[in-house]
Amino acid sequence: MVNIGLLGAGRIGMIHAASVGGVEDAQVAAVFDPDESAARTACDLTGAPSATVPEIMADPDVPAIIVATPTDLHADLVEQASMAGKVVFCEKPIDLDAGRVRACLKTVERMQTRLMIGFNRRFDPSFARVKAEIESGSVGEVEMIQITSRDPSPPPIDYLRRSGGIFRDMMIHDFDMVRFLFGEEITEVSATASVLIDPAIGDAGDYDTASATLRTASGRIAVITNSRRTAYGYDQRIEAHGSNGMVQADNHRTTSVSVSSTGGQIAALLKPFFLERYAQAYRREIETFCALAAGNDVPYPDGQDGLKALELADCALLSVKEERTVRCWNPD
């Protein structure tokens, strides 16, 4: 049985707690959250006791940690867990500042910590199939990737003020997906962004509509579009075009039923948001982490993946502000 300490019992922490509960030979063994009500809810769900961070870090019977706290606590907790010899899962991003992430990863490297970053979309069955088709060569050499990611509505303004902005909070998933699918680093980023949905988002220093064009050293191109609003549900699509064909993952709908008649075709609505759309991905992600914590050799997004996606987000924001193409740096 792998005992896991849960740090953070908010929305994402509860998702991960439920996922651990579905994994054979794994359990949440301790819960920390400064909000007593949130901690109590997680304890009731998992049957685990509440504990302090030092208690969880010092417990030799808890070899693995899930960091699901607010972002500004991630790097400190990852470092503490690393020095305590834990296997660590951390929600993205490790920090909003790339320099702080690099410093954290030095500790991770020194302690030889297995650190998994929460890029759940890699574990989505549809997107994983796109990756598998690319690797099989079924569409030839991939030359272009297009990713569409649109939320049904903007998050609260208070959240946007501390989120790091649309590139670090939202498009970062797509930056990681482009790297994952291409298997090649991005060398150039050209981005543009606007405030088209709510002026309050601009007043908070953010954008609500954005696109980015990425280029690899070999000349392959990816185009990402993001919006904080759709009138029709949670829009998540990927298309990879290759020399011999194309593979694409379309939207998921509430049902697979469609009605065709003389008036046209009617299909079910898209799934409403990320909790429903990526439910399988979250479960598979935590299954992978539990296997990692049990000592198995499994592929997973690591700290460098987290850093490189954040650096691409920084490049995109710089491109918007300076209205130019930004050549990406190589932290190595």
C-alpha angles and dihedrals in degrees: 000000000000112000114210129195114218115211108191126025101201125116097298093039090056091049090054092044090055090047092052088052089060095054118093114235094015133095142168102252101178137015132206127188126142088221104082093203093053091046091050092051091052091046091052091050096048104028088233125134125247115252141170123256093251090050092051093045092050096047110104090196091064105068097166136054134197112205108204100148126120111299096252089066098047101089095046092049093046089053092048092049091046093053089047090058096247129149104240137211113189128185114234130299110037085204137337090241115073092207091057090049091053091051090050092049091054088063090046091052094045092051092042089233122178100230120182121193122214102247092144096175091074086067097050107117093226096048092042088055090053088054091048092051091050092050092047090058093235092139096034122232109353110236104170138022126194122193125187118193120171128165121216092235139352120272119244116294091240089059093048091054091062100029097088092243136279095301097050096036106035113011091045087083090056093047088055091047092053091052090045094051098040096041086211133098123254116243103180135035128189115180140172131189140181143182105239104141109048128004088211088069089058091046087055089057097254141105129233100199123046145157134189134193115205129193130195126213089258091054100255114148135216127188121199126188124189132183131176091215139054128164093210109048139273107340113205120160138154130190126183116191118199141177092266102033146309138282121199140178113211131200123290116237133204089250134004092234120118129175121217123193142142087285093059134260128315121197132186121269121269117262107277103238148337098290091062098033096049101033092117092045092055091050094048091045093056091043086058092048092050090051089050091049089051089058099258122146104241132151115254140159106265138195094281090054088053092049096047093050090050091049090053089052089052090050091050092051091048089050091054094047096045096034094229143103111271121214108220120236124227112233090200 
